[in-house]
Each structure stands twice: as structure tokens, then as C-alpha cells.
Amino acid sequence: MCHPSWTRALIEAQRLSDLAWLRRVRDRIDREYAQPLDVEALARGAHMSAGHLSRRFRLAYGESPYSYLMTRRIERAMALLRRGDLSVTEVCFTVGCSSLGTFSTRFTELVGMPPGAYRRQATAAAAGIPSCVAKQVTRPVRNREAQVTEPQLA
């Protein structure tokens, strides 16, 4: 029978090991967001099952690995759309999304408007603003959806 303090030490060591793996997973998502990533592949790289990775990731970061990946992709898409030289479809595939419909739906959920409307508004509004400032000001809200505003009737 193990001494209780040894058991606690082993549990703490496992928790710290899991956190290190979770940081590696998050860093991989940040680096390879445009690659075809899925939870199964991320879990294999972290030596965990997909379910365990998803549960631990959500506990550590407040959202699922897929949600975190999509947020990274939408952040990059916002920057590309602000530039104005790519179509929405080109941006969708550039950031690693394989479905324009899923991309547009998730973009609208996070940003509060469809990508085409964001592109038109952002290119006009960002004229003369340094890109580093525009990136910070327009960062999507994570862990909650954008507030939907009612259209203003004239």
C-alpha cells in the first residue's frame, strides 16, 4: 500500500505532465492552424485518447481543441480579409478550412457578421491604421459568441 503523500505526489506529477502536453498541443495548433488538424491527430501527438485530450484541454483552457483551432483560423482570416486582396473563398482555404459553409458559419458566430461583410467594412475602416493596432482591436471574442445586433431600420 502506498503512503498517502506518495499518492498525492504521483497525482500532482501526472497533472503537471498533462499540462505540459496540453501546452504542446496548443502550441501546435497555433503553429499549424492552416494544416488539416483534427482532435485524433492532436491526441496521438500528446499520447492521449481524443476524449481525454478534449476533456483536459477544456479544463485547462476553457474550450475544446476544435474550438481553439477554429478561433486561431478565424483570427488569421480576419487579418487576411482586412488586407482586401483575397476573396472569402481564398481566405477560407488559406487558413485551413475545407468547407466554405462551416468557415462562414463559425466566422459569423465569432465576429458577428459574415466574412464578406467583414471584408467590406474592415478594408474601409482600417485605412491608415497600423496592422498591429487593427489586429488587437478586431480580435474575436473567445468562449462566447459575438453579440448579435438587430439591423437598424432607417
The 8 nearest C-alpha neighbors of each residue, nearest first, counted from 0:
[[1, 2, 3, 6, 5, 4, 7, 9],
 [2, 0, 3, 5, 6, 4, 7, 9],
 [1, 3, 5, 4, 6, 0, 7, 8],
 [4, 2, 6, 5, 1, 7, 8, 0],
 [3, 5, 7, 6, 2, 8, 1, 9],
 [6, 4, 8, 2, 3, 7, 9, 1],
 [5, 7, 3, 9, 8, 4, 10, 2],
 [8, 6, 10, 4, 5, 9, 11, 3],
 [7, 9, 5, 11, 6, 10, 12, 4],
 [10, 8, 12, 6, 11, 7, 5, 13],
 [9, 11, 7, 13, 12, 8, 14, 6],
 [12, 10, 14, 8, 13, 9, 7, 15],
 [11, 13, 9, 15, 10, 14, 8, 16],
 [14, 12, 16, 10, 11, 15, 17, 9],
 [15, 13, 11, 17, 16, 12, 10, 18],
 [16, 14, 18, 12, 17, 13, 11, 19],
 [15, 17, 13, 19, 14, 18, 12, 20],
 [18, 16, 14, 20, 15, 19, 21, 13],
 [19, 17, 21, 15, 20, 16, 22, 14],
 [18, 20, 16, 22, 17, 21, 15, 23],
 [21, 19, 23, 17, 18, 22, 45, 24],
 [20, 22, 18, 24, 23, 19, 17, 25],
 [23, 21, 25, 19, 24, 20, 26, 18],
 [22, 24, 20, 26, 21, 25, 27, 19],
 [25, 23, 21, 27, 22, 26, 20, 28],
 [26, 24, 22, 28, 27, 23, 21, 29],
 [25, 27, 29, 23, 28, 24, 22, 30],
 [28, 26, 24, 30, 29, 25, 31, 23],
 [27, 29, 25, 32, 31, 26, 30, 68],
 [28, 30, 26, 27, 32, 31, 25, 71],
 [31, 29, 27, 28, 32, 26, 33, 25],
 [30, 32, 28, 34, 33, 27, 29, 36],
 [33, 31, 28, 34, 29, 30, 72, 68],
 [32, 34, 95, 94, 31, 35, 93, 72],
 [35, 33, 31, 32, 95, 36, 94, 96],
 [34, 36, 95, 33, 37, 32, 96, 31],
 [37, 35, 34, 40, 38, 41, 32, 31],
 [36, 38, 39, 40, 41, 35, 65, 64],
 [37, 39, 41, 40, 42, 49, 64, 65],
 [38, 40, 42, 49, 37, 41, 43, 48],
 [41, 39, 43, 42, 37, 38, 44, 36],
 [40, 42, 38, 44, 39, 43, 37, 45],
 [43, 41, 45, 47, 39, 49, 44, 40],
 [44, 42, 46, 40, 45, 41, 47, 39],
 [43, 45, 41, 42, 46, 40, 47, 24],
 [44, 46, 42, 43, 47, 20, 41, 24],
 [47, 45, 43, 44, 42, 48, 20, 41],
 [48, 46, 42, 45, 52, 43, 51, 49],
 [47, 49, 51, 50, 42, 52, 46, 43],
 [50, 48, 42, 52, 39, 51, 38, 53],
 [49, 51, 53, 48, 52, 54, 47, 42],
 [50, 52, 54, 48, 53, 49, 55, 47],
 [53, 51, 49, 55, 50, 54, 56, 42],
 [52, 54, 50, 56, 51, 55, 63, 57],
 [55, 53, 51, 57, 52, 56, 50, 58],
 [54, 56, 58, 52, 57, 53, 51, 59],
 [57, 55, 59, 53, 58, 54, 52, 60],
 [56, 58, 62, 61, 63, 54, 60, 55],
 [59, 57, 55, 56, 61, 60, 54, 62],
 [58, 60, 56, 57, 61, 55, 18, 21],
 [61, 59, 57, 62, 56, 58, 63, 55],
 [60, 62, 57, 58, 59, 142, 63, 56],
 [63, 61, 57, 60, 66, 67, 142, 64],
 [62, 64, 57, 66, 65, 53, 56, 67],
 [63, 65, 67, 66, 68, 53, 56, 62],
 [66, 64, 68, 63, 67, 69, 38, 37],
 [65, 67, 69, 63, 68, 64, 70, 62],
 [66, 68, 64, 70, 65, 69, 63, 71],
 [69, 67, 65, 71, 66, 70, 28, 64],
 [68, 70, 72, 66, 71, 67, 73, 65],
 [69, 71, 73, 67, 72, 68, 74, 66],
 [72, 70, 74, 68, 69, 73, 67, 75],
 [71, 73, 69, 75, 70, 94, 74, 76],
 [72, 74, 76, 70, 75, 71, 77, 69],
 [75, 73, 71, 77, 76, 72, 70, 138],
 [76, 74, 78, 72, 77, 73, 79, 71],
 [77, 75, 73, 79, 78, 74, 90, 80],
 [76, 78, 80, 74, 75, 79, 73, 81],
 [77, 79, 81, 75, 76, 80, 82, 74],
 [80, 78, 76, 82, 81, 77, 75, 90],
 [79, 81, 118, 77, 83, 82, 78, 76],
 [82, 80, 122, 78, 83, 121, 79, 118],
 [83, 81, 79, 80, 84, 78, 122, 85],
 [82, 84, 80, 81, 85, 122, 118, 79],
 [83, 85, 82, 86, 80, 79, 81, 90],
 [86, 84, 83, 89, 90, 87, 80, 79],
 [85, 87, 89, 88, 90, 84, 83, 80],
 [86, 88, 90, 89, 91, 115, 114, 85],
 [89, 87, 91, 86, 90, 92, 99, 85],
 [88, 90, 86, 92, 91, 87, 85, 93],
 [89, 91, 93, 87, 88, 92, 76, 94],
 [92, 90, 88, 89, 96, 93, 94, 87],
 [91, 93, 95, 96, 89, 94, 90, 97],
 [92, 94, 90, 95, 91, 89, 33, 96],
 [95, 93, 33, 72, 92, 91, 96, 90],
 [96, 94, 33, 92, 93, 34, 35, 97],
 [97, 95, 92, 91, 98, 94, 102, 99],
 [96, 98, 92, 95, 99, 91, 102, 101],
 [99, 97, 101, 100, 96, 102, 91, 92],
 [98, 100, 102, 101, 103, 91, 88, 97],
 [99, 101, 103, 98, 102, 104, 105, 97],
 [102, 100, 104, 98, 103, 99, 105, 96],
 [101, 103, 99, 105, 100, 104, 106, 98],
 [104, 102, 106, 100, 101, 105, 99, 107],
 [103, 105, 101, 107, 106, 102, 100, 108],
 [106, 104, 108, 102, 107, 103, 101, 109],
 [107, 105, 103, 109, 108, 104, 110, 102],
 [106, 108, 112, 113, 111, 104, 110, 105],
 [109, 107, 105, 106, 144, 111, 110, 145],
 [110, 108, 145, 144, 106, 107, 111, 139],
 [109, 111, 107, 145, 112, 139, 106, 108],
 [112, 110, 107, 145, 108, 109, 147, 146],
 [111, 113, 107, 110, 117, 116, 114, 106],
 [114, 112, 107, 116, 115, 103, 117, 106],
 [113, 115, 117, 116, 118, 103, 106, 112],
 [116, 114, 118, 117, 113, 87, 119, 112],
 [115, 117, 119, 118, 113, 114, 120, 112],
 [118, 116, 114, 120, 115, 119, 121, 113],
 [119, 117, 80, 115, 121, 116, 120, 81],
 [120, 118, 116, 117, 122, 121, 115, 123],
 [119, 121, 117, 123, 118, 122, 124, 116],
 [122, 120, 124, 118, 81, 123, 125, 117],
 [121, 123, 81, 125, 124, 119, 120, 118],
 [122, 124, 121, 120, 125, 126, 119, 118],
 [123, 125, 121, 122, 126, 120, 128, 127],
 [126, 124, 128, 122, 121, 123, 127, 133],
 [127, 125, 124, 128, 123, 122, 121, 129],
 [126, 128, 125, 129, 124, 130, 123, 133],
 [129, 127, 125, 126, 130, 133, 132, 124],
 [130, 128, 132, 131, 133, 127, 125, 126],
 [129, 131, 133, 132, 134, 128, 125, 78],
 [130, 132, 134, 129, 133, 135, 128, 136],
 [133, 131, 135, 134, 130, 129, 136, 128],
 [132, 134, 130, 136, 135, 131, 137, 129],
 [135, 133, 131, 132, 137, 136, 130, 138],
 [134, 136, 132, 138, 133, 137, 131, 130],
 [137, 135, 133, 134, 138, 132, 131, 139],
 [136, 138, 134, 135, 133, 139, 77, 132],
 [137, 139, 135, 136, 134, 74, 140, 77],
 [140, 138, 110, 109, 137, 141, 74, 70],
 [139, 141, 109, 143, 138, 145, 142, 144],
 [142, 140, 143, 139, 70, 144, 109, 67],
 [143, 141, 62, 140, 144, 61, 66, 67],
 [144, 142, 141, 140, 145, 109, 146, 108],
 [143, 145, 109, 108, 146, 142, 140, 141],
 [146, 144, 111, 109, 110, 108, 147, 143],
 [145, 147, 148, 144, 111, 110, 108, 143],
 [146, 148, 111, 145, 149, 112, 144, 108],
 [149, 147, 146, 150, 111, 151, 145, 112],
 [148, 150, 151, 147, 152, 146, 111, 112],
 [151, 149, 152, 148, 147, 153, 112, 111],
 [150, 152, 149, 153, 148, 147, 112, 146],
 [151, 153, 150, 149, 148, 147, 112, 116],
 [152, 151, 150, 149, 148, 147, 116, 120]]
